[in-house]
Amino acid sequence: MTYVVTEACIKCKYTDCVEVCPVDCFHEGENMLVIDPEICIDCGICEPECPAEAILADVDEQAAKWLELNAEYATKWPVLSRARGHAPDAADWEQVENKFENHFSASPGNGDEPKAA
């Protein structure tokens, strides 16, 4: 079993989950995070930390389609191992539907690298 980040993360990108992860399995995209299923140790510590409830165990039937996306982008996006401020309008995006179809970005985030000035 592993955990996956789902559509609810898009445009919110809370990083509370990253702060508690003991194995640095989170990767940062421009507007969401993903979990590397090869590194996740299935501890589940991250799941209750997400204010947007965007993290699910892969045994949840809603998580199945997100496992492939998490695995793919974990190889493309940089590791994020420390918490950062979330999107300033994150709360406004929490209940928006169809975020993947309308707002997903395949672009990488900055990961642990400092933002360029």
C-alpha positions in Angstrom: 0.0 0.0 0.0 1.0 3.6 -0.6 -0.6 7.0 -0.3 -1.5 9.3 -3.2 -2.2 13.0 -3.6 -5.5 13.7 -5.4 -7.1 16.5 -7.3 -8.0 18.3 -4.1 -4.4 19.4 -3.8 -4.5 21.4 -7.1 -4.3 25.1 -6.5 -4.2 24.6 -2.7 -0.8 23.0 -2.3 -0.8 22.8 1.5 2.6 21.4 2.7 1.6 20.3 6.2 1.9 16.7 4.9 5.5 17.3 3.8 6.6 18.5 7.2 5.6 15.2 8.9 6.8 12.8 6.2 9.7 10.7 7.6 11.1 9.7 4.1 10.8 12.7 1.9 8.5 11.1 -0.6 6.7 14.3 -1.7 7.5 16.0 -5.0 6.4 19.5 -5.9 4.7 20.6 -9.1 3.7 24.1 -10.0 0.3 23.8 -8.3 0.1 20.5 -6.5 2.2 17.8 -4.8 2.6 14.1 -5.5 3.8 11.2 -3.5 6.5 8.9 -4.9 5.0 5.4 -4.4 8.4 3.8 -4.5 9.6 5.8 -1.5 6.4 6.0 0.5 6.6 3.7 3.5 2.8 3.6 4.0 2.9 5.2 7.5 -0.1 7.3 6.9 1.1 10.2 8.9 0.5 12.6 6.1 -3.1 11.8 5.4 -4.7 13.6 8.5 -2.3 16.5 8.1 -3.8 17.7 4.8 -6.4 20.5 5.3 -7.8 19.8 1.8 -8.2 16.1 2.5 -6.2 15.5 -0.7 -4.3 12.4 0.4 -5.8 8.9 0.2 -4.5 5.4 0.7 -4.2 3.6 -2.6 -6.7 1.0 -1.5 -9.4 3.6 -1.6 -11.2 3.2 -4.9 -11.1 7.0 -5.5 -7.3 6.8 -5.3 -6.7 4.3 -8.2 -6.5 6.8 -11.0 -4.2 9.1 -8.9 -1.6 6.4 -8.3 -0.4 6.5 -11.9 -0.2 10.3 -11.9 1.7 10.4 -8.6 4.2 7.8 -9.9 4.7 9.6 -13.2 5.2 13.1 -11.8 7.4 11.9 -8.9 10.0 11.1 -11.5 9.6 14.5 -13.1 9.2 17.0 -10.2 11.7 17.9 -7.5 11.6 16.6 -4.0 10.0 18.8 -1.4 11.1 17.9 2.1 10.1 20.9 4.1 6.8 22.8 4.6 6.2 26.0 2.8 3.3 28.5 2.8 0.3 27.3 0.9 -1.3 29.2 -2.0 -2.7 32.4 -0.6 -6.1 31.6 -2.0 -6.0 27.9 -1.1 -9.2 28.0 0.9 -11.1 29.4 -2.1 -10.0 26.4 -4.2 -10.8 23.6 -1.7 -14.3 22.9 -2.9 -13.8 23.7 -6.7 -14.7 20.7 -8.9 -12.9 19.5 -12.0 -9.6 21.0 -10.9 -7.6 18.4 -12.8 -9.3 19.0 -16.1 -9.3 22.8 -15.8 -6.2 23.7 -13.7 -3.6 21.0 -13.5 -0.1 22.1 -14.4 2.5 19.5 -15.5 5.3 22.1 -14.8 7.6 21.4 -11.9 7.7 23.4 -8.7 10.9 24.5 -7.0 11.2 21.6 -4.6 13.9 22.2 -1.9 15.7 24.8 -4.1 15.3 28.4 -3.0 13.1 30.4 -5.4 15.0 32.5 -7.9 14.8 36.3 -7.2 
